[in-house]
Amino acid sequence: MIILPLEWFPLNKPSAGDYFHMAYNVITPFLLLKLIERSSRAPPRSVVFLGVVTFVMGASIHLVADSINHRLLLSGYQLHLSVRENPIIKDLKPATLIDSFELLYFYDEQLGHLMWYIPFFIILFLYFTGCFSQVNEDQKMPVSGWMLLGPSALYYWYLVTEGQIFELFVLTFLAMVATVIHRRRKGLVPDPNGHFLFLSFSATMCLVAVWVAWLWGDPVLRKKYPGLLYVPEPWAYYTLHVKDRH
């Protein structure tokens, strides 16, 4: 959306970002199914299928709601403010329209994200449980894995921060740590695929920590994201500090 801005496309038609999101909603569940097929420990098929169906539904809800929300940016909507605090929303008449925009926000940032990311991380964890082998086997991660580690961690960082799913990510990571400890007692260690996924999640935790520390004292973002678990969204930072510079 930064490289191919919304202004280049009719507002009543999908933008380049929308088409990429449509492609993601088809390609990613297909890749998740192929990933599970390659796992040495196949999880229950019904769990995987139910997870993929829920994933597609959640990502599709997010696609529609997010597309509308991004078009509101061109009308002055500010992501670093709540729905009712936005200048273009708070004076709407009749006032019941504000409730409709809050429902749109709920579908975009809450329901869509939960239905999208919960099955996504469950499937990744199920795949991870099958990525173990004996200690005496060759466990070296190939060069390609090390090269992809940075982009993989950056991708998960964006999912965690923009998706506001830090709690879900931490629970998944802790489950992975517990699995590694439990399997080590049985003489099993992560194979190269499991090692790559575990390192990606570890690097993601570091990136999130740096992101939070950098924006810890921002008063505007602090107001939108109150509480102990303060993880600002990159798009909220963009509309607050970057957008007006262009």
Secondary structure as GFF3:
##gff-version 3
##sequence-region A 1 246
A	DSSP	three_ten_helix	6	8	.	.	.	ID=ss1
A	DSSP	alpha_helix	16	37	.	.	.	ID=ss2
A	DSSP	alpha_helix	45	73	.	.	.	ID=ss3
A	DSSP	alpha_helix	87	90	.	.	.	ID=ss4
A	DSSP	alpha_helix	96	105	.	.	.	ID=ss5
A	DSSP	pi_helix	106	111	.	.	.	ID=ss6
A	DSSP	alpha_helix	112	129	.	.	.	ID=ss7
A	DSSP	beta_strand	132	134	.	.	.	ID=ss8
A	DSSP	alpha_helix	143	162	.	.	.	ID=ss9
A	DSSP	alpha_helix	166	184	.	.	.	ID=ss10
A	DSSP	beta_strand	188	190	.	.	.	ID=ss11
A	DSSP	alpha_helix	192	214	.	.	.	ID=ss12
A	DSSP	alpha_helix	219	224	.	.	.	ID=ss13
A	DSSP	alpha_helix	234	237	.	.	.	ID=ss14
A	DSSP	pi_helix	238	242	.	.	.	ID=ss15
A	DSSP	three_ten_helix	243	245	.	.	.	ID=ss16
###
